[in-house]
Each structure stands twice: as C-alpha cells, then as structure tokens.
C-alpha cells in the first residue's frame, strides 16, 4: 500500500507538471479539467475491469 501511494504521488505530480509545461497559461484550467476527466475515467474503467476479472474466476 505504501509503494502504491508513493507511485501515485510521483505519477500525479509529474503528469500535472507536464500539463503545466505543455499548455499555455490561459488554457491551463481547461487542460487540467480534461486531464482529470480522462484520468478519472481510466481509473474507473481499470477498477471495473479488475473487479470483473477477479470475480469471474472466484469459486462460488
């Protein structure tokens, strides 16, 4: 759990810094909003896929 937290913290800070570097200042709010929407959607889909794959193989 600790390693997951360290990895998530490093990844999020690096990705946010990349968005800040790549996007002009006047469009940064929109860029962060889109980034977080895609990131959250991917997180949800990944969690759902993980849940489906583990429950499909569990004995009943």
Phi and psi in degrees as GROMACS dihedral restraints (atoms count N, CA, C in turn):
[ dihedral_restraints ]
;  ai    aj    ak    al  type     phi  dphi    fc
    3     4     5     6     1   -64.9    20    10
    4     5     6     7     1   -42.7    20    10
    6     7     8     9     1   -64.6    20    10
    7     8     9    10     1   -37.0    20    10
    9    10    11    12     1   -62.7    20    10
   10    11    12    13     1   -42.9    20    10
   12    13    14    15     1   -64.1    20    10
   13    14    15    16     1   -41.1    20    10
   15    16    17    18     1   -64.6    20    10
   16    17    18    19     1   -45.0    20    10
   18    19    20    21     1   -63.3    20    10
   19    20    21    22     1   -42.4    20    10
   21    22    23    24     1   -65.4    20    10
   22    23    24    25     1   -42.8    20    10
   24    25    26    27     1   -62.4    20    10
   25    26    27    28     1   -42.8    20    10
   27    28    29    30     1   -67.6    20    10
   28    29    30    31     1   -43.2    20    10
   30    31    32    33     1   -64.6    20    10
   31    32    33    34     1   -46.4    20    10
   33    34    35    36     1   -65.2    20    10
   34    35    36    37     1   -39.6    20    10
   36    37    38    39     1   -67.9    20    10
   37    38    39    40     1   -38.5    20    10
   39    40    41    42     1   -68.5    20    10
   40    41    42    43     1   -43.6    20    10
   42    43    44    45     1   -66.3    20    10
   43    44    45    46     1   -39.8    20    10
   45    46    47    48     1   -66.7    20    10
   46    47    48    49     1   -37.8    20    10
   48    49    50    51     1   -65.6    20    10
   49    50    51    52     1   -37.5    20    10
   51    52    53    54     1   -65.1    20    10
   52    53    54    55     1   -41.1    20    10
   54    55    56    57     1   -61.9    20    10
   55    56    57    58     1   -43.9    20    10
   57    58    59    60     1   -63.3    20    10
   58    59    60    61     1   -34.4    20    10
   60    61    62    63     1   -75.4    20    10
   61    62    63    64     1   -38.7    20    10
   63    64    65    66     1   -84.8    20    10
   64    65    66    67     1   -21.2    20    10
   66    67    68    69     1  -108.9    20    10
   67    68    69    70     1   137.1    20    10
   69    70    71    72     1   -60.5    20    10
   70    71    72    73     1   151.8    20    10
   72    73    74    75     1   -55.2    20    10
   73    74    75    76     1   -42.0    20    10
   75    76    77    78     1   -70.2    20    10
   76    77    78    79     1   -13.5    20    10
   78    79    80    81     1  -112.9    20    10
   79    80    81    82     1     7.5    20    10
   81    82    83    84     1   -63.9    20    10
   82    83    84    85     1   -38.6    20    10
   84    85    86    87     1   -61.4    20    10
   85    86    87    88     1   -44.3    20    10
   87    88    89    90     1   -64.5    20    10
   88    89    90    91     1   -41.0    20    10
   90    91    92    93     1   -63.8    20    10
   91    92    93    94     1   -42.7    20    10
   93    94    95    96     1   -65.9    20    10
   94    95    96    97     1   -38.0    20    10
   96    97    98    99     1   -62.7    20    10
   97    98    99   100     1   -46.1    20    10
   99   100   101   102     1   -64.8    20    10
  100   101   102   103     1   -41.9    20    10
  102   103   104   105     1   -59.2    20    10
  103   104   105   106     1   -48.4    20    10
  105   106   107   108     1   -67.2    20    10
  106   107   108   109     1   -33.4    20    10
  108   109   110   111     1   -65.1    20    10
  109   110   111   112     1   -47.4    20    10
  111   112   113   114     1   -66.1    20    10
  112   113   114   115     1   -42.2    20    10
  114   115   116   117     1   -62.5    20    10
  115   116   117   118     1   -45.9    20    10
  117   118   119   120     1   -65.3    20    10
  118   119   120   121     1   -39.7    20    10
  120   121   122   123     1   -64.8    20    10
  121   122   123   124     1   -42.6    20    10
  123   124   125   126     1   -65.7    20    10
  124   125   126   127     1   -38.4    20    10
  126   127   128   129     1   -62.1    20    10
  127   128   129   130     1   -44.8    20    10
  129   130   131   132     1   -62.3    20    10
  130   131   132   133     1   -48.2    20    10
  132   133   134   135     1   -63.0    20    10
  133   134   135   136     1   -39.9    20    10
  135   136   137   138     1   -64.3    20    10
  136   137   138   139     1   -41.4    20    10
  138   139   140   141     1   -66.1    20    10
  139   140   141   142     1   -41.8    20    10
  141   142   143   144     1   -64.6    20    10
  142   143   144   145     1   -42.6    20    10
  144   145   146   147     1   -64.5    20    10
  145   146   147   148     1   -39.4    20    10
  147   148   149   150     1   -64.1    20    10
  148   149   150   151     1   -42.9    20    10
  150   151   152   153     1   -64.6    20    10
  151   152   153   154     1   -41.5    20    10
  153   154   155   156     1   -66.0    20    10
  154   155   156   157     1   -39.4    20    10
  156   157   158   159     1   -71.6    20    10
  157   158   159   160     1   -32.4    20    10
  159   160   161   162     1   -81.3    20    10
  160   161   162   163     1   -34.6    20    10
  162   163   164   165     1   -77.3    20    10
  163   164   165   166     1   -25.8    20    10
  165   166   167   168     1   -69.4    20    10
  166   167   168   169     1   -25.9    20    10
  168   169   170   171     1  -103.7    20    10
  169   170   171   172     1     1.6    20    10
  171   172   173   174     1   -80.9    20    10
  172   173   174   175     1   138.6    20    10
  174   175   176   177     1   -68.5    20    10
  175   176   177   178     1   147.2    20    10
